[in-house]
Amino acid sequence: MTTATPSTALVMIQPAFTDAERLALAGFLAGYRGLTREAYTLDLRQFTSWCRARSLNLLAVRRADIEGFARDLEARGRARTTVTRRLCTIAGFYKYAVEEELLEHSPAAHIRRPRLDYESHAIGLDRNELGALLVAAGLGPPAEHALVSLLALNGLRVSEAIGADIEQLGLERGHRTLTITRKGGKVVTIPLAPRTARAIDLATGERTDGPIFLAADGRRLDRRGAGRIVRKVAHHAGITNKVSPHTLRHAFITAALDAGVPLRDVQEAASHSDPRTTMRYDRARGSLDRHATYIVAAYVAAAAR
């Protein structure tokens, strides 16, 4: 039995689509691949399901309908970043429909999107906790060590790590490297720390192709599997706070800033298109350590004696 592509799966789930709607959805999704395509498929599946529940024709919705979808997401407790991403996907779909002359204008052209909070409220791992996590990972199976190292020492998104293939490993000017597909489809080559490279070599063994990370059933490791590995390693490291793959990415960024890596270089390593995204980690990291109260207290101390 053949596996349905994301766009085909979408059509099968939504059998009431008109031919024009089906072609528009398939055409839009055909412009993407891999994890990006899967994410856009999920966004559109939720939006089309919402439209069908209200008997709305996909190519006849109004701006007010899309606004209503966004408000419904917010009412169900979806994060502002999630709402914004879904609206961006919808806007991209309708832009495609206009370009293909299926619509005269996009109902999402002037849609209001949630204002994103550029302050990070996440509690990351400190240097000692990060070190303990890497030690615990090194005592476990090589694949777990390799995954934790990629997340914590390269700051990869979990989708980038689990999407990596053995064929993308390389050697460039004395550096062990890995070519990955970043968010948005951008392909970049990153260096691997020696411990990461060794762990990957042990994890892949004699295999010469296919995913670097495999699940127990031999298929590519998925997000849930990666999350379970990170939580298990954190438990073995004695870390009691909730730890996820993104926690390790957060730890990489703050550790790089603590180590004095220039903000621009951290932004590039983290693949942040907007420098404000990187800066929010810097503000969260230093908001207490660099607070003006310490400077003022030291300045006034002499006069207070």
N, C-alpha and C positions, 0 to 999 in steps of 0.2 A: 504493500500500500504506500503510495507516495505521500510525502508530507506537504501540506498546503503552504504556499507562501503567505506572508502576513496579509497582503492585499486580498488574496483569494479567501483566506480565513475570514477576513472582514466581510466580504460579500456573502459568504456562506452563513455567517451569523445574522446578517441583515438581508433576508431574502426579498424584502419588499422594496428594495432600491429600484428606481427607474434605470433604464439603460444609460441615460446621461449622467446620473449620479454615480453609477457603478464605474463608468469610464473615467469620470473626474477623480474618484478616489484612487482607482488603480493607476491612473496617469501620474497623480501627485506622488504617491508612494514609490512609484518606479524610479523617481529621481534620487532615492536614498537607498542605503544598504545597511546591513548589519544591525547593530544595536540602536543606531539612530532611527532606522526604519521601524524597528520594533516599538520604540518609544512613541513615534508619530502614529503608528497604528493603534496603540493603546489610547492615545489622546482622541483620535477620531472615532474609535469605537465607542468611547464614553459619550462624546458629543452626539453622534448619530443615534445612539440609544435614547438619549435625552430627547432628541427631536422627534423620534418615532413615538415615544410615549405621549407626546403632545400633538401627534398627527401633523407635524411640520415637514414640508418638503424641503430637502436639504438645499436645493438651489433656489428656494424662495424665502429663506429666513430673512428676518430684518435685524438691524443692529440691536433693537430692543430684545429680540430673542436671545442673541448671544450674550447680552448683558444679563439676562435672566439666568442663563446657564452659569455664568460666572458667580452670580449671587447665590445660586443653589450650591455650588461647590464650597463657597465660603460658609454657608449655613451648615454644611456637613463637616465643617472643621478642617477643610483642606488648607495646607500652608499657602501663604501668598506666592511663594516661588512656584508651587505646583499649579496654582491658578494661572499665573502669568505664563508658564510654559504651555499650558493647554490653550490659552488664548493666542499665543504666538503660532502654535501649530494650526489652529483654525484660520488665523489671518493668512498664513502661508497657503493653505488649501484654497481659500477664496481668491487669493491673488493669482494662483495657478488657473482657477476657473475663468477669471477675467482674461488672462493671457491667451487662453484657449478659446475665447469668445463664447464661453458657455453662459457668462453673465456680463452685463454692461458695466456694473460697478460692484465692488466688494462691500458686503454689509459689515465687514470687520475692519474696514479701513480706518475708522476713527474710534475704535472701541477703547474704552477706558480700562486700564490695567492697574492692578493693585500696586501701590507704591512700595517698593522693596526696602527693607530695613538693612542699611549697610553697616549696622553694628552687629558684631557676632556675639551671641549669647551662649554659644556652646562652651562647655567646660572641657578643655583638652587635656592631654597627658603632659606631665612635666618631664624634664630630662631624665630623671631617675626612673619614672614609670615606663618611659619609652625604652630605656636601656633594659629594664627588667623584662619587658615584653619581648624584646629581641633575643634575650638569653633564653627565655622559656620556649620561644619558637625554635631556636637552635637545638634544643634538646628533644624536639619532636620530629615527625617525619619531614623529609626534605621538601616536599611540596608545600607543607604548611609554613616552613621556614622561608621558602621562596616567596610565597604569597604575602606574608607579613612584611618581608623585606621590601618587596616592590611597593607596597602601600605606604610603609613608614619611611623608607629611605629614598624613594623616588616620588612619593606623593601622588601616585596614580589614583585615578578614580577606579572604583571596583570594576566598572564595565571595561575599562582599558586593560586592567590586569587579566581578567578572566577571558577577554577577547583575544589575547596574545597567542600566537602560534610559534612553534619551534622553528619554522622556516624563517621567521623574522629575527632570529638571533644572528649576531654577526660580530665582526672584529674590524675596528676602524682606528688606524693610527695608534695601535697599542691599547685601545679601549674595547672592552667587551660591551656590546651594544644590543639594544632591542628596539625594533621599529614597531610603533604602535599607532593605532588610529584614535586620534583625539576626538573629543566632543565636537560635533559638527562635520566630521569626516576628514579633518586635517591629519595628514600622515607625518609623523616626526620620528627621528631616531634619538634615543636617549642612552646615556652611558649607564652601566651597571656597576655598583660597588662590588669589590671582590667577593664579599660574603654572599651577596645576592647572586652573582654569577655562579659561584660554587653550588649554592643551594639549587639553582635551576638545573645545572648539569646533573646533579644527583637525582632531582625530581624527574627529569626526562629520560635518564638512563640511556638505553640503546635506541630509543625512538628518534626518528629523523624528520617526522612531520606530524601535523595535527596540533591540537591544543596543548599548551604547556601544562595547564591544570585540568585534571580529569576528576570526575566524580567517581563514586564507588562502582557505578554501572558502566564505566568506560566512556561515558559521554562528557562533553565539555562541562566543567564546573559552572554552576549558575550563581546568581547573587545570593540566594538563600544559603547555598552551601558555603560560599565564601564568608558570609556573616557568621555561620555556625563555627567555622574554623577560628575566626578572629575572637569570638566570645570564649571559646575553649582555651585558646592560648592566653587570653587575658586572665581567665580564672586560674590557670596554672601559674601565672606571674603574680598572683595575689592582689590583682587590681579589682577593687569592689565596685567602682563606678561602672555604669553602662558603657560598653565599648563596641563600636561598629567599625566597618571598613572606613567610613568617612572620618571617624575619630582619628584614625592613623594618618589620613591625608591632612587633617587639621594639625596633628602633632608635627608632621613634616614641615608644614609652612611656618608654624611658630618656632620650631627648633632652628630652621634656617634663618629666621629673623633674629632670634636670640644669638646665633653664631656670628651675626654681623654681615650676612649675605645682603647685598643691596636689594632694595625693594623691587627694582625693575627685573633683576635676575630671578627673584623668587616668583614674580608674576609670570615670567616666561616658563619657569620650571613647573609651575602649577597649571599652566595653560589657562590663565584667567584673561579673557578678552578685555575686561574692564579693570583698571588698576584699583578702583574703589573696592572691588571684591577682595583683593589682596590686603589692602590697607585696613579693612575691618578686622582682619586677624591681628594686625599690628596694634590697632587700638585696643582690642580685647586683651592682648598680651601685656601691654604697657600701661594701661589705664590706671593701675594701682602703683606699680613700681616707679613710674615717672610722674606721679601726681604732684602738683605744685605745692601741696602742703609740706612735703619734705624740704623743698627748696626754701620756702618761706620760713619754716621753722629754723633751718640752719642759718639763714640770713639774719633773723631777729635774735638768735640765741645770744650773740655777743652783747647786745643792748639790754638783754633781760637778766644779765648776771648781777 
